[in-house]
């Protein structure tokens, strides 16, 4: 069992029992570890104690983050896409495909993919010469679904596995000292509305949260909250386009395409670092 798999079990237990504030011993027993070994494992993975993580999961904490977050447009003006935070160390350049590229269905395009370990389990990544076109958290072994989705989106492209190339990019995403010497570029396919939402998501700094309403206001379309939710759910690049930082206005975590347990885990991981 991977570290993340065991941590995921603990996160699910903590989430289900957050109102009871379970002790270290109770959480450790649930994942069949001694309190000492569980605390060491959790600290190594998240960089915080289980007790601190329990605080991060509370509704009160989420509401405080929402209340303390600056409007996204103000954050954009202040940060652009560059700051001292991990996400912006090498900043993210998002580029949408043109109508002509969409029509060609990837003719002449080579896409390389790989399956790699991350702090949040296995992940599937696909890249072109212009940037990352897909990143999704996957099962421990099965990435056939992601390959099918990639082939459906780019039916005329040449798709091949290249573990070494994609490994370098994944390491740069999660290990700051492995950051690349150039921006990480993302190549996305979406409607103008979806792309505007994804650009707004890029403006949410790590360990900050935004509501769907915040995003709607940031794209100057305050009545489009429901459509914003749909665009967030259609995000093709997990983690780098941080849809995990969008929660409900009430402070509840809301849904996540790659599982709410993983969403909790990413929140805790980012909170420990920023």
N, C-alpha and C positions, 0 to 999 in steps of 0.2 A: 504494500500500500504506500503510495506517495505521501510526502509530507502534506501536500495540499488536500489530498483525499481525507486524511485524518483530521486536518484542521477544519475542513468543510463539515465533517460530522460534528465537531465541537461547536462550530458557528451555528449550525442548525439547532443544536441543543440549547445554546445560549439564547438564540432568537426566540425559541418556543417558550423559554422559561425566564425571559428578561424581567418580568414583573416579580418573580420570586427571588431575583438576584442570587443565583446559585453560587456556591462557594467553589474555590479552586478544586477541592477534593471531589465535589460532586461532578464537575465537568470532566475532570481527569478520569474518574471511574467510568463515565459514559463512553470514553474512547479507549478504555482498558489500559490506561497508563497510570503510573504513580504520579502524585501531585508534582514531585520534583522533576521527573522526566517530561511531563506535559508542559510545565512552565518553561523549561528550557527549549522544548520544541516550538512552543508558541512564540516565545521571544525571538528565536532564531528566524522564524518565518515572518512575523509581523513587525518586530521591533518594539512591541509594547507588551505589557503584561495582560493576561486574560481579564483582570479587573478593569484595566483601562479600556480594553476592547468592549467590555460590558457597558461602560459609560458611553462609548461611541454609539452603541446600538440604541440607546434610549431615544424616545421621541423628543425629549427636552433638548438633547444635543442637536438633533436634526433641525429643530425649530430655531435654535440659536444661530446655527450656521446660515440658515435662510435669512434671518433678520439682520445678521451682520454682513452679509454679502453686499457688495456695491452693485449698482445697476450694471448690467453687462456692457452697455455702451460706454460707461465711465471706465470700466476695467479695460475695454478695448483701447480707449484713448490713452490710458496710462501705460499699458503693457504692450500694445500691438500684439504681435505673436512672439515676443521675446522678453524673458525675465530670468531671474536666478533660479526659478523652480525647475524641477526635472523635465516637465513636459516641454518647457520653452528653452531649455539649455541648447538644444539644436533646432529649435522651433519646427513647426509643422507648416508645410506649404500644401494647401489643398487646391487641386485643379480638377475641374469637371471636364468630361469628354465633350467634344463638339458634336453637333448633329450629324456631320459627315462621318465621324468616327463611330457614332452609334449605328448609323446606317450600314457601315462596312462590317459590323458584327465581329470586329477584331481581325479582319483579313490582313495578313502580313505582320501581326503582333505575336510576339513570343512571351508567354507567361510562365514564370518559374514558381514552383510552390514547395512548401515543406511543412512538416509537422514537428513541433518542438515543445519542450517543457518550459513552462513559465511559472511564476509564483502562484498562478491561479489554475494550474492544471495544464493539460495539453492544449495547444493552439495551432490552428491552421493559418498559414500566411501565403498569399500569392502576390507576386511582384512583376511589374513590367519595367522596361527601360525608363519609364516616366514616373514610376512610384508604386507604392503599395496599393493594390486594387481590392484586396480582401484580407481581413483578419478576423478570425472567429475562434472562440473557445470551443474545443471539441471534446469528445469522449477520449478515454485513455488510448484507444486504438483505432476507433472508427472515424475516418474523415471522408468516407465515400460521399456523404451528403453534401459536404462542402465542394468536393470536386464536381459533382453533378450540377450544383448551382453555378459554379464558375464556368463550366462548359455551356450551360444554358445562356448565361449572360454574354459569353464571347464564343459563339459556336464556330467561327471561322479562324480562331486563334490557334497557335501551336502551344500546347500545354505540356510541360515536362517538370519532373521533380529535380530540385537542386538544393539539397539539404545544406551544403556548406555556405552557399550564398545567402540563403534565407536565415540561417543561424546567426550570421553576423548582424543582420538587421534586428532580429528578435532580441539579441543580447543588448543592443543599443537602446531598445525600448525600455528595458527593465533594469539595466545596470548602468548607473550614471557614468562611471569611469570608462565604460565601453562606448560612449556616445560617438557617433560618426563625426567626421570633420566637415560635414556639409548638412544642409537641412534634410530632414526626412520628408519626402514628398508623397502625397496621397493622390491617387487617380480614381475619381468616383464617377459613377453614372447615376444620374437622378434628375428629377424635374428641377426647375429653377427654385421652386419653393423648398424642396428637400435640401438642395445645396445651401440655400440661405440659412436654414435651420442648422445644418451641420457646421457651417462657419460660425454661427452663434455659439454652438457647443464648445468650439475650440477656444472661446474667450473666457470660459469658466476656469479659473486657476485650480490647481490641486488643493484638496481639503476645503473646497468651497462648494456650495450647492446652489442650484437654481430650481425654480418651479417651472412648470410648463407655461404658466402665465408670464413669467419673467422672459422666457424665450420668445413668446409671442410679441411682447413689447419691444424686445431687442431687434426684431426684424420688422418693426413698425407695422405690425398687423395684430393688434391686441385682441381681436375677436376670433383669432384662428387657433385657440388653445387645443381644440380637438384635433385639428389637422397637424398641429405641432407634435402632438403625441404620436400620431401615425408616422410622421417623418422621423422622429426619434427612434421609433421601433424598427424603421427600415434602414437604419445606419449600417453600412456594409463593412465598417472598419472598427471593430471593438477596441476599447481602451484608448487608442490615439484620438479618435473622435469621441470624447468622453460623455456618452449618453448616460453612463452610470452616475454622473453628477446631477442628474435631473430627478427630482422627487416631487411628490404631491405638495400642494400648498399647505396642507395640514401638518406636514412633517413626516407623514408615513412614506415609506421607501418606494412604494409603487412597484410596477412590474419591471422586468429586465429580460431581454431576449435570451441571454445566456444564464438565466437563473438568479433568483433573488439572493440565494446563499452566496453566490459569487459577487453579487453587487455589494452585499454587506462586507465581504472579504476585501474588496478593492477599497471601499471607504476606510476600513481599518488600516490597511496597508499604507494608503496615502496620508491618513491622519498621523501615523507614526513617523512619517518622514517630513511633513511640512507643518 
